[in-house]
Amino acid sequence: MKLFFAGLATTAAVVCAAAVPAQAASLATAQAAPADPVKALKAQLLPGKGVKITELSSITLDFTVNDQAMQVKVNTRTSGILAFGKGDVAAADLRVRMTSRPENSRPPYRVIAEGRNAYVTNPGIAKALPAGRSWIGSKTGERENAILGTGTTPADLKFMLANSSEVAPGEYQGTSTLAAYRHNKATGDVEFHLYFDKNNLLTRTVVDSTSTSDGDSYDQMAFHTDTTYSGWGIKAKITAPAAAEVISEKKLNAKTRKAVIKAGYPDSGPF
């Protein structure tokens, strides 16, 4: 989930040079929900285990140019498997498709992430690379791999439950400020819906947020993330591609970089 808040914002920024707001707001209060779902989630985070995930994310950016209202919307569909380590996500094998307007859509790609590394491929990317290479490898400069933040962490779930109330059996709804939810100074509000099975395990989360700009870069930015989970506890072993099949993103020449981006490789890389 966190990955696509960050990744979609970056994509929209490339389209129209948008900036993320930086003002904090007050935290909304709601009836606290039971902590059992958090314990149930933590119990799943064991080495060798995993979960299937499908995430539909979007960002809609409204802005004004020369007194004319304009809008950019980017949609992302991510599906695959998250493999757990001890207490967190250790690796991911995902298929990603992005569409946008008014720009044209690009081909989907596959990304494998582990540690601080990510490896991206699709048929067009593999064809554009030097002979014998079929994956582009990159390493995040951050302490954590944002791709491994896909989905809902125990901390995320604990926060949302603490600011939610039960609206139906196994269903919770709540609100918060965006600043409190993202742990930064973003201005705006967020609403979330949580759905659980009979074992208190997440089956779906829906998160919607809206922020307004305090400058001239945009008028309003809206995020939507709808994530479904299935197969909790499946066996999951994800390994990186063989080193001989990988070329570092840093070693791509200008011609090859242009070709792989046209084939679907993200402009700013997988992170």
DRENKESE-396150 format. One line per field, with one value per residue: residue number from 1; x negated, y negated, z of N, C-alpha, C in turn. Coordinates in pm, whole numbers. Each point is the difference from the previous one (the first is absolute). Layout:
N
resi = [NUM	...] .
nxx = [X	...] .
nyy = [Y	...] .
nzz = [Z	...] .
caxx = [X	...] .
cayy = [Y	...] .
cazz = [Z	...] .
cxx = [X	...] .
cyy = [Y	...] .
czz = [Z	...] .
//
This chain:
271
resi = [1	2	3	4	5	6	7	8	9	10	11	12	13	14	15	16	17	18	19	20	21	22	23	24	25	26	27	28	29	30	31	32	33	34	35	36	37	38	39	40	41	42	43	44	45	46	47	48	49	50	51	52	53	54	55	56	57	58	59	60	61	62	63	64	65	66	67	68	69	70	71	72	73	74	75	76	77	78	79	80	81	82	83	84	85	86	87	88	89	90	91	92	93	94	95	96	97	98	99	100	101	102	103	104	105	106	107	108	109	110	111	112	113	114	115	116	117	118	119	120	121	122	123	124	125	126	127	128	129	130	131	132	133	134	135	136	137	138	139	140	141	142	143	144	145	146	147	148	149	150	151	152	153	154	155	156	157	158	159	160	161	162	163	164	165	166	167	168	169	170	171	172	173	174	175	176	177	178	179	180	181	182	183	184	185	186	187	188	189	190	191	192	193	194	195	196	197	198	199	200	201	202	203	204	205	206	207	208	209	210	211	212	213	214	215	216	217	218	219	220	221	222	223	224	225	226	227	228	229	230	231	232	233	234	235	236	237	238	239	240	241	242	243	244	245	246	247	248	249	250	251	252	253	254	255	256	257	258	259	260	261	262	263	264	265	266	267	268	269	270	271] .
nxx = [-82	-101	-38	127	9	-119	17	128	-37	-103	84	91	-103	-36	130	15	-115	74	35	-57	120	-19	130	-13	88	115	-19	74	100	-12	103	-80	-63	43	-100	95	52	-53	45	116	-19	-40	100	36	-65	-9	-129	-1	69	123	35	112	-35	109	-67	111	-90	34	-45	81	-56	60	-17	-50	15	-49	44	-66	112	-95	-10	-81	18	-59	21	-10	-25	-9	-56	6	-120	34	-131	30	-60	-82	132	-41	10	-47	101	-1	101	-7	121	-51	119	-50	109	5	57	-40	-104	-76	59	-69	-83	65	-46	-101	18	-123	37	-120	-12	-105	16	7	73	-11	109	4	77	60	-5	31	87	21	-21	-126	-57	88	34	76	-80	65	-118	59	-63	90	-1	126	32	121	32	40	-49	-83	36	9	126	57	-77	-51	-100	10	13	-98	-62	30	-29	-108	16	51	115	58	19	-63	49	-119	69	-106	34	-91	-42	-86	-94	-34	-25	103	73	-54	20	66	-28	46	62	99	95	18	62	26	9	28	-40	61	-72	48	-122	73	-13	-81	112	17	-71	77	-93	68	-76	17	-82	-13	-36	-112	-26	-80	-51	100	124	6	-38	51	-21	-5	10	20	-24	-15	30	-78	31	48	-131	15	-56	-99	-64	-52	-57	-111	9	-46	-113	-20	123	-74	49	-97	99	-99	1	127	-31	-13	-54	-70	-36	-13	-65	-62	-14	-27	-77	-4	-132	22	44	54	11	-19	-85] .
nyy = [122	-3	112	28	-34	55	120	1	-50	85	97	-40	1	115	32	-54	55	98	-70	76	-17	-104	9	3	99	-25	90	68	2	127	83	41	75	126	44	92	-80	-87	67	7	-126	-37	82	-74	-94	116	26	-8	-92	-12	-92	28	-92	-77	-98	-69	-79	-119	-95	-91	-71	-93	-74	-118	-11	-123	14	106	59	73	122	59	117	65	111	75	110	46	111	92	26	-12	11	64	-89	-31	-13	29	-82	117	34	-41	62	-112	-6	-97	-57	-100	-71	-93	-109	-85	47	60	118	62	87	104	8	82	-4	37	-1	-26	-6	-66	119	-39	93	-62	58	15	55	-118	-3	129	-29	-107	98	-15	73	89	-127	21	-39	-105	-11	-34	-95	6	-132	40	-13	-28	119	-106	83	24	-128	74	-36	64	-82	72	-86	17	131	-4	-85	72	109	-65	-26	120	27	102	16	117	124	-13	-113	-76	-116	-84	-106	-79	-74	-56	-106	33	19	-102	-52	-99	-103	106	-84	41	74	106	83	93	109	80	110	84	113	121	2	-109	69	-97	-39	-122	-95	-103	-73	-108	-84	-118	-68	-118	-73	-35	47	-9	110	9	37	125	85	101	77	113	85	102	61	112	86	101	120	-56	-2	-42	106	-78	30	-121	27	-66	-66	92	-19	112	-2	-60	-116	-66	-62	-10	123	-42	13	-118	67	82	-105	-69	106	16	-132	-1	100	-100	-13	-12	-120	3	117	123	-83] .
nzz = [0	86	-61	-14	128	22	-57	35	117	-6	-42	87	84	-60	10	122	47	55	108	96	52	83	22	132	31	61	95	-90	84	40	7	97	-91	10	75	8	-92	85	103	-65	-34	120	31	-105	65	-66	14	-132	65	-52	-90	-64	-88	-1	-58	9	-57	44	-79	49	-93	71	-110	5	-131	14	126	-48	44	58	-51	88	-56	100	-69	107	-69	123	-46	95	46	127	14	112	79	97	-7	-126	-106	-39	-81	-126	-61	-74	-51	-73	-3	-74	22	-93	39	-93	69	-92	0	93	-60	51	123	17	131	25	127	47	131	-48	-58	-127	-63	-116	-55	-128	-91	0	133	12	-96	78	86	41	-93	41	-11	107	100	47	58	113	69	97	-2	19	126	-53	-46	-71	-92	97	-21	-112	6	99	67	101	-23	-134	16	88	-83	-109	68	44	-129	31	-54	61	-130	-1	17	58	21	-24	53	-51	68	-63	55	-113	76	77	-109	-65	118	-62	-75	-66	-80	77	-51	77	-82	90	-79	101	-62	84	-4	12	-57	-25	-114	-42	-57	55	-57	31	-57	42	-69	54	-78	57	-103	63	-122	-106	58	86	-35	-47	95	-72	106	-69	102	-83	116	-70	97	-37	46	111	20	-128	-55	39	-113	18	-115	12	-114	-81	64	-70	52	92	-42	58	59	86	-54	4	-129	-55	-103	81	76	-109	-46	116	6	-129	42	89	-6	131	-35	123	-64	47	63] .
caxx = [82	-85	-72	77	17	-122	-26	97	-26	-115	44	78	-92	-68	95	34	-85	76	-74	79	24	-83	60	65	135	34	37	139	13	108	1	-107	43	-80	-136	-18	-49	-143	-67	17	-92	-136	-21	-25	-128	-100	-82	52	143	30	139	26	48	36	18	40	-31	12	-16	65	-57	69	-81	45	-103	56	143	72	-5	-55	-8	-84	33	-87	51	-98	47	-112	43	-109	-21	-92	-62	-32	-112	45	67	19	-9	-141	-17	125	-1	121	26	47	50	39	67	16	52	20	-109	28	-38	-121	15	-23	-130	-14	-108	-36	-70	-50	-99	10	-11	118	-34	116	-6	116	-58	-58	-122	-101	-43	-80	-125	-108	18	-20	60	146	50	-70	-11	-26	-9	51	-92	64	-28	98	48	140	82	34	105	129	88	27	-86	68	9	110	126	25	44	133	98	12	78	115	106	59	125	65	-90	-121	-23	-27	-12	-55	-61	-115	-70	-102	-128	-14	-3	-127	-110	-73	71	99	127	115	69	-2	108	-36	92	-74	85	-70	69	40	-121	-51	-104	45	35	3	-8	27	-47	18	-48	5	-81	3	-129	-12	-81	54	-31	123	114	39	-57	78	-54	92	-69	90	-89	61	-96	49	-104	-90	-72	-52	-145	-49	-144	-29	-145	-41	-48	-143	-81	-37	115	33	-86	30	61	-104	-84	74	-35	116	86	67	93	117	72	66	109	107	51	76	-78	42	-91	-82	-42	107	28] .
cayy = [-122	-119	-14	-62	-141	-69	20	-70	-143	-29	2	-121	-114	-4	-47	-143	-67	-25	9	55	-102	19	-58	100	-30	66	140	33	104	96	110	95	135	102	16	136	6	-30	123	99	-36	27	145	48	-52	101	38	110	-19	-119	-31	-53	-136	-78	-139	-98	-131	-110	-137	-98	-132	-113	-121	-106	-59	-112	-9	114	117	119	115	115	117	115	123	108	131	81	130	94	67	-54	105	-58	37	3	-121	-99	52	20	-1	-14	31	-74	-48	-137	-65	-138	-72	-139	-96	16	71	137	104	76	143	43	59	83	-44	82	-82	62	-89	-135	16	27	50	-25	55	41	41	-113	-40	103	-11	-122	10	74	145	75	-72	-11	-75	-122	-3	-130	6	-123	-74	-14	109	106	22	-42	104	93	-62	29	67	-62	46	-1	-138	-61	57	-46	-141	-11	55	-92	-116	55	67	110	-40	127	108	12	-120	-121	-123	-106	-115	-59	-98	60	-16	107	129	16	-38	-114	-127	-16	-61	67	102	135	88	138	110	124	119	114	128	53	16	-136	-34	-94	43	-118	-136	-107	-125	-117	-123	-122	-110	-122	-66	-133	-78	-16	117	70	-40	111	130	107	135	111	129	111	116	125	102	137	101	-24	119	83	10	-106	-13	-88	-18	-99	60	32	-120	-6	-47	-134	-114	-110	-118	-102	32	-16	-119	-85	65	113	-54	-49	117	76	-83	16	136	12	-25	-129	-113	-31	123	76	-42] .
cazz = [0	7	-125	-105	35	-42	-142	-82	13	-83	-139	-26	4	-129	-100	9	99	122	125	109	101	120	119	83	45	126	-13	30	100	-24	94	-25	-32	67	-51	-48	-139	-4	44	-106	-108	45	4	-137	-51	32	-116	-81	-21	-79	-30	-133	14	-118	45	-100	54	-94	46	-87	28	-62	4	-90	-86	-76	36	-53	88	-63	91	-35	81	-21	63	8	48	45	51	17	129	99	82	130	83	138	41	-105	-136	-35	-144	-74	-143	-36	-135	13	-122	24	-106	39	-96	-145	-66	-42	95	-33	26	139	27	120	88	117	98	122	60	-56	-144	-83	-132	-85	-134	-79	-128	-72	70	-25	-139	-17	76	-66	-9	123	113	-13	116	42	146	63	146	59	86	131	95	-21	-135	-2	-59	108	80	-60	95	130	108	130	50	-75	45	136	-7	-58	94	113	-44	-70	76	-76	-65	-32	42	-80	-82	78	-77	81	-65	67	-85	-85	69	99	-69	-73	89	-54	18	-107	37	-60	78	-55	44	-27	26	25	-6	59	-5	131	81	25	-96	-101	-135	-87	56	-94	59	-85	62	-81	53	-79	-6	59	-94	-135	-81	-33	82	86	-32	63	-10	27	1	32	8	43	46	0	16	112	45	-109	-8	-89	-10	-112	-15	-100	-126	-5	-25	-141	-78	49	-29	90	-61	-15	-114	-125	-77	-29	-97	63	99	-73	-52	107	50	-98	16	123	121	58	-25	117	62	66	137] .
cxx = [-85	-75	80	45	-121	-20	97	-21	-118	39	77	-89	-75	92	20	-73	77	-90	91	18	-75	55	71	140	31	52	146	4	117	-11	-106	58	-90	-135	-23	-47	-148	-80	9	-95	-143	-31	-29	-140	-115	-80	59	148	24	148	9	66	36	33	33	-17	18	-30	65	-46	75	-85	52	-118	66	152	83	-18	-48	-10	-92	40	-91	57	-109	67	-123	53	-119	-5	-98	-51	-50	-135	54	57	23	-1	-146	-24	137	-24	132	6	66	44	46	67	22	70	-46	-110	41	-48	-126	23	-22	-139	6	-115	-16	-81	-44	-110	23	0	135	-47	125	-20	140	-58	-68	-130	-112	-55	-93	-136	-106	25	-31	59	151	64	-84	0	-28	3	45	-106	57	-34	94	43	150	92	45	100	137	86	10	-90	79	15	112	134	36	52	142	108	22	84	123	105	62	135	82	-95	-120	-32	-14	-16	-53	-59	-116	-48	-104	-136	-23	-14	-134	-122	-89	85	105	130	114	57	-6	115	-36	113	-84	98	-81	81	29	-119	-66	-117	59	36	-2	-20	27	-36	15	-48	7	-84	11	-134	4	-86	67	-14	125	110	40	-63	78	-65	110	-79	96	-82	75	-109	67	-116	-98	-66	-51	-152	-50	-152	-31	-151	-29	-42	-149	-80	-36	112	33	-102	40	61	-105	-87	73	-48	129	98	80	102	129	85	74	115	120	66	74	-76	37	-105	-96	-47	111	37	89] .
cyy = [-125	-22	-78	-140	-79	8	-74	-150	-41	-5	-126	-123	-13	-59	-149	-72	-37	15	54	-106	30	-72	110	-45	82	140	21	116	90	110	102	139	101	17	138	6	-30	124	107	-27	33	149	58	-34	90	36	121	-10	-128	-20	-49	-137	-58	-141	-89	-138	-108	-132	-91	-139	-106	-125	-98	-58	-108	-9	114	121	122	112	107	115	116	118	107	127	85	132	93	57	-80	117	-63	47	10	-136	-103	68	6	-9	-11	35	-53	-30	-137	-54	-141	-58	-143	-78	-139	77	142	99	72	148	33	58	85	-54	100	-89	84	-88	-142	1	23	38	-5	64	4	37	-113	-48	100	-10	-120	8	76	150	69	-66	-14	-78	-126	-3	-141	17	-133	-66	-23	118	118	4	-31	107	99	-60	19	78	-75	61	7	-140	-76	46	-47	-143	-10	54	-94	-122	44	50	107	-44	122	110	13	-119	-123	-119	-109	-112	-50	-117	75	-6	114	136	25	-33	-106	-125	-25	-59	72	104	135	80	143	96	127	117	121	129	49	20	-135	-38	-93	71	-118	-127	-99	-132	-112	-123	-115	-106	-119	-70	-135	-90	-5	126	79	-47	108	129	106	135	102	129	107	129	122	103	137	95	-28	132	89	7	-100	-7	-79	-24	-101	71	30	-123	-17	-56	-146	-102	-114	-117	-108	23	-12	-125	-74	69	114	-47	-47	118	74	-81	8	137	21	-23	-138	-108	-23	125	64	-48	-123] .
czz = [0	-130	-101	34	-51	-150	-90	7	-87	-147	-36	-2	-131	-106	9	112	125	121	108	107	127	120	76	39	123	-26	37	98	-34	103	-35	-25	71	-67	-60	-145	-13	41	-108	-116	39	-2	-138	-50	43	-125	-73	-31	-81	-19	-144	16	-136	48	-119	61	-106	69	-103	41	-78	13	-105	-76	-85	16	-58	93	-77	104	-58	92	-39	78	-2	52	31	55	10	139	86	83	129	54	141	37	-108	-137	-40	-149	-66	-146	-55	-150	12	-136	37	-124	46	-108	42	-70	-40	106	-48	31	147	16	127	82	114	93	118	55	-48	-153	-67	-139	-87	-137	-62	-136	-77	62	-30	-142	-22	68	-79	6	133	123	-23	115	20	152	50	151	57	87	138	89	-23	-146	-4	-57	107	97	-62	99	132	107	131	57	-70	55	140	1	-51	94	118	-35	-79	97	-89	-56	-43	47	-94	-86	89	-93	90	-82	84	-84	-82	67	99	-67	-68	85	-65	17	-108	55	-70	94	-70	61	-36	38	11	2	47	-20	141	92	31	-90	-107	-130	-96	82	-113	67	-101	75	-98	67	-93	10	71	-90	-136	-86	-41	94	99	-50	76	-26	28	-8	49	-9	49	30	-7	21	110	41	-111	7	-103	7	-127	-6	-110	-128	9	-40	-147	-88	30	-48	93	-76	-27	-124	-134	-72	-38	-96	63	103	-67	-47	111	61	-94	14	131	127	57	-21	115	72	81	139	5] .
//
